[in-house]
């Protein structure tokens, strides 16, 4: 998969009790058994346990979450939906709901401070459109994003699809 857009935003304050961060991302590439496709993900995670002394991990939220601010165009609010949508080149879609996962800081750099994060998201396939209208199954999204350079270092998907 080739990611072409990632939008990251955080609730205020970012650190402290009940902190959440989120992402809206769109990736394009080839998926085995589907062909050329676009994967759209809207998800968030909870940094509540972050203490600033170790590389933290946060658990994925399995419901929607609304943010009052972020770095999207405009001041907000923004909402992540805990969804995964895979659109084949012909327009047929696979619809999924986030069921779990985590985001972990795997490297932290100073001057300026930035991180490399690894995210693993599990999702349940709940149908779709066209030839995927009665699809069921599950999937895993795994990505490594470098916030220092603003690029994906890894972006992959594993599907267990029953049509």
Secondary structure as UniProt FT lines:
FT   STRAND          2..10
FT   TURN            17..18
FT   STRAND          20..31
FT   TURN            32..34
FT   STRAND          35..46
FT   TURN            48..49
FT   STRAND          57..60
FT   STRAND          65..67
FT   STRAND          78..80
FT   STRAND          83..88
FT   TURN            89..90
FT   STRAND          93..109
FT   TURN            110..113
FT   STRAND          114..128
FT   HELIX           130..132
FT   TURN            133..134
FT   STRAND          136..146
FT   TURN            147..150
FT   STRAND          151..162
//
